[in-house]
Amino acid sequence: MASERYHRQLILKGFGEEAQLKLASAKVLVIGVGGLGCPALQYLAAAGIGHLGLVDDDTVALSNLHRQVLYTTTDIGKLKVEVAAERLVEMNPEIEIITYPTYIQRNNILNLIQDYHIVLDGTDNFETRYIINDACALLNIPLVFAAVDGYEGQLAIFNIKDDNGICTNYRDLFPIPPKKGEIPNCAENGVLGVLPGIIGSLAAAEVIKLITEIGKPLINRLLHYNILTLQQYELNMSSGSDYTLPHTVADFLKMEDNNSCEIDSYLEIDATQLKQIQQKPSTLIIDVREEFEVPLLNPDLYKKIPMSKLDEFLAQEVTAYHVIFICQHGIRSITAAENFHKKYGTSKKVYSLKGGIAKWRNHLTI
Amino acid sequence: MEIEIISFGKIAEFMANQRLTVDGIKTTAQLKDFLEQEFPPLAGIKYKLALNKTIIQETVELKSGDTVAIMPPFSGG
């Protein structure tokens, strides 16, 4: 081990060669190499974590670059794990980096995580986060949980017993996954690039503290961070009782991840189905994006009612029978469809375009 | 009875941090019902309550001067 590389942390009080050797033999899996994963990986690699696994099936997009700081403009279209691994090896060629260009699912996660000592969850959706939580709880692998929303972040460590023998997981906070559209994601709600930089760096610090056994890691505590006020709020966690986790691999694999809404309130459709419904009489398609959002669609075919004016719209009577809501990514349109359904019940057919205009723009009329 | 309410994330958009003077509310379950009536969007969101910085897993009694934090889940990365 080139001790000069790690000199400044080796000379730290309470750190030293012993801690550095622990880092060198540690295996850490980072799931999601995006806004949280990039800064976390930079510091984990630089600190000398001996074995780093990177999981992400996504490719670099222009809209990633303001927060996913391992990537450059020329990387657009390339696999994130490959670009990230390349950069991290340049930073520290002394560590092993393994890439998994895979989308995490219930049937592949156990094989992925079983050889790792710690998992860092930097993903961007609830479905994956619950799969990671349940899998880490099943295999008893410490999980560093990091998440952001707008200007705020959350951080916690699960599956490690505290001094009182209490061990918590994400379901002790939120037993049931939110429905689609209930909580916005970054694509819908926006995120200040530096926020996941801070939360991802804090997550890396917690990983290093766990491995080297220094300080007081965030075990059974949920840290909330607000970048606008720089205020932190810490909550103590305890075990809940209103959920059950699978105790066997077979039970784990059988769990349902489909947390979308009941089918009788609205239907999620694709562009082909949208075109079929469009042909039917008494159909209304509503674009709930705000006025400034592009691409602009033909207002004769897609009636513009921004979410900010949806309540006014719902106060009026709609005569159409088939009502399809569309938006940029198919998330706000779910909220609109749900609200519409609340008013009209089963007296109308309500739909939401899954994936939104971003996915189907070539199928829609500009 | 006076309760301090602290809210986060999406919940803070419709329910600002505030001191609530509530009469007849004795438990966290009653407080939840009251808040969901006062702030209807709350009823459509999953959230967790923390009493004086400790997450609560079941209904507990409230006393004047308590702080109740209301935390929604975040998924972004």
Interface residues (C-beta under 8 A of the other chain):
Chain A: G32 G34 G35 L36 G37 G122 T123 D124 N125 F126 R129 A146 A147 V148 D149 G150 E152 G153 Q154 D172 L173 F174 I176 P178 E182 I183 P184 N185 C186 N189 V191 P196 L222 H224 N226 Y233 E234 L235 N236 M237 S238 S239 G240 S241 D242
Chain B: I6 F8 G9 K10 G44 I45 K46 K48 A50 K53 T54 I55 Q57 E58 A69 M71 P72 P73 F74 S75 G76 G77
